[in-house]
Amino acid sequence: MGKLHNYLLGSVGPRPIAFASTIDKNGNKNLSPFSFFNVFSAAPPIAIFSPAKSGRTNTQKNTYDNVKETMEVVINIVNFDIVQQMSLSSTAYGKDVDEFVKAGLTPIESELVKPFRVKESPVQLECKVKEVVELGDQGGSGNLVISEIVMVYINEDVLGEDGTIDQQKIDLVGRMGGNYYVRAKGDCLFEVPKPVRNLGIGVDQLPEPIRTSSILTGNDLGMLGNVEELPAISANAFTKNWETKQKQAQELLADANIEEAWQVLVS
């Protein structure tokens, strides 16, 4: 099971991190990160994370116990500014230890739920737990905490001029295998044009010299196939200076200039 666990964590990633804040029935705070996490619906807004049972002791996490007692949680989004404090909070402290204090993070009161938010987190999601699905009874078994987001807090510093979250400003991190994380900023970010609203022609409909090119990559072909119709093709498009044209088109595709790439290829 340990080897399978490592293979899964090493291949499925980067994974977003649910920095989960909970309290028990006596009001004791708990804060712990979980990288089995994502959002699964916008209407209603649903987030799911999984505090798995310990692979060593087959015991449940304090987060699981607290969620079962109160059916509330705050999911705090992790960015680079707090990644080391987040990691420190994952230490297996006792139930009576406040991870906010241990990690040096600031608890602030929520509006619609009892667990506290992490002030330093760029986005905080207050959630009401709808259901907890237990996936197994052995060590490593997950527990799906299915939560409805009832309030969202966003630090204005991560917003762009259009009012949406600027992916460079928010500086998110993701969990990888072993001790590795990834930072989503700078050259690590790249854009992929969304498929056209109508049907793209697809790679299978590309002219054979393009489809079977030894220069153009699968990514290149995917971009070229994301057009609604083929442009007009000159008679000697795929013979005259063909290798040079493919390389020129590839450079244009690297900058997402799909229309210009097509003009080069079919000229």
N, C-alpha and C positions, 0 to 999 in steps of 0.2 A: 504494500500500500504506500510506503514511503517513497519508493521510486516512481510510482504512478503520480503521486502528489507533486513531485518535483518536475515530472514531464509536463503535467498540466499547467503548473505555474510558469514554467519556462517557455511554453508555446502559446498560451492564451494571454495575450497582453499587448500593449500596456493596459492595465486595469485601473479604472477610476477608484478612488478611495472614499469610503463612507466613514467619516470621522464622527462616530456615533456618541452622542451625549444622552445619558439616561439617568434616572433616579430610582431608588427602590421605594417600597411602600413607606419607609421611615424618613424619606427625603434625603438619603445619602447619595451624593453625586458619583457618577462613573463616566469615564471618557476613554474610548478605545477605537482604533481604526480597523476597518475590514475592507479588503480589496475584492471580495466577491460582491460586486455592487453595480447597479445601473438604474436608469429610469426606463419604464416600460409602457408608459401611457401619459398623454397630456390632458385627456378629458375622460375621466378624472386624472389628475396628475398623480402617478403612482411611482414610488421608488422601492426597490427591493434590495436588501443586503442580507448576507448570511454569516452569522457568528457560528462557526463550526465547533463541534466538540473537540476537546483536546485529543491529539493523536497519541499522547503519552499516558494520560490519566483517564481518558474517556469521560471527562467531566464537562459540564456546560460552562460557558463564559458568564461572567457577571452581567454582561449586556443582555444576554438571553434571559437570565432570571429577572432582571429589572423590567424588560419589555413585557414579559408574561404577567408581571405584577401590576404594571401601570398602563400598558398598551399605548405608550407614547414614546417618542424619540425625536431628537433633533439631529439631522445629518448635516455636518459642517464640511464644506468643500475644502480640500487641501491644495494649497499652492506652494511655491518654492519657499516663500517666506517662513512657513511654519513646518516644513517637512521634517526637520530634525526634532522639533518638539513633539510632533505627531508620532514619530518613531519611538521616542522615549516613553510616551504614554502607553505603548503597547506592552511594556513590561508587565509581567504577571504579578502585579501588586495585590495585596489582600483586599477583601471586600470593603474594609473600613478605611482604605486609603483613597484620598481624593486626587485623581490624576490631573485635575486642573492645577492643583498646587505643585505636584511633582514635575509637571511639564512646564510650569511657568506661564500658563495661559489664563486668560481672563474670562470668568463666567459672567454672563449677563442674562437677565430674566427674559424669558420668552413671553409672548402675548397670549397664545392659545393653548399652549401645553406647559407642563410642569418642568421638564428637563431644561437645563440652561443651555444657551448658545455660546459658541466660542467667538469672542469679540474679534480676534485676529483673523478669523476665516473670512474670505472675500464674499462667500455666499453661504447663507444658513437656511436650512429647510426645516420648518416645524412640521412634524408629522404625527398623525393619528394612526396607530397600527390597526389594520383591518383583520389580519390573520397571521398566524405563525405556523408554517408548514414544516414539520420535522421529517427529514429525509432518511434517517437511519438511526440505529441504536449503537453503533460502534464508533471508536475514535476516528476523527476526521469527518464524521457525518455532518452535513450542513443543516441549517435551520433557516428557511426563507422567511424573513420578516417583511411582510407585504404591507407597505405604509402609504397612506394618502397624504400628500403634501397640502397643508392647510394655510401656510404662510411662508412667504419667501422674503428674505432680507438680502439686499445686494449692496455692497460697498460701491458708492458712486465713483470711486477712483478707478474701477475696472471697466467703466462704461466708455464707449466711443462717442463721437459726435452725433451718431444716429440713434443713441439711446440703447443700443444693444451691447452685449458684453464683448469687449475687444480681446481677442484671443492672445494678443501680445501682452496686454496689460495684466490680464488675470494670472498669467504665468503658472499654469496648472502643472501638476506632476502626476505620473502614473506609476503603478507598481509593476515590476517585472519579476523574473525568477531570482532566487538567491537573495543577495543583498542589493540587487540593482533596482534603480528607479529611472524614469525618463522625465526630462524637463521639456515641456511643450512651449518653446519660445525660440525666437530668432530663426536661424536657418533650419531648425527642426520642423518648422511649420511650412506646409505647402498647400496650395489650393488645387482642387480637382473640379473642373467645371461640371455642374450637375447635368445629368441627361436632359435633353430637350423635352419639352412638355409633350410633344408628339413623338412618335416612335422614331428612334434613330435607326439607320439602315442596318447597323450591325457589322461586325467583322466579316461575316460570311458573304456580304454583298460587296465587299471591296474588290476592285479589279485585281486579277490574279497576280500581276507583277508587284502590286503593293502588298497583297495578303501573304505572298511567299517570299517577301524581301528578307535577305540575310542581314540587312542593316537596321531596318525599322524593328523596334522591340514590340512585345505584347502590349505594353503601355501606350506606345505610339499608335498601334492599330486600334486600340480601344478608343483613343481620342478621335481618330479619323472616322471611326464607325459611328460617332455621336453626331451625325448630321442627318437631316431629314431626306436629302436626296443627293445623288452624285452631281458634281459640277460637270460642265461640258469638258470633254477630254480631247486634246488635239491629237492628230493622227500619229505623230511620232513622239508622244509624251513619254513613253516607257522605253525608248531606245536612245534618243539624243541626250547625251550628258546624264544618263539615268542615275549612275552612282552618285554623281555630284549633287543632283537634285534631291536624292534621298537624304543625304547628309545635311543639306540646307533645310529641308523640311523638318528633320529631326531637331535641329537647333531651334526652329520656330516653335515646335511642339513643346520643347522644354520650357518655354515661356507661355505656354497655353495659347499660342496664336494659331488656332486650328484653321481658320479661313485662309490665312496667308500660306500655311503649309500646303493646303490643297491647291492653291494657285500655283505654287512652285512645282508640285508633282504632276499636274495635268497640263502645264504650259508646253 
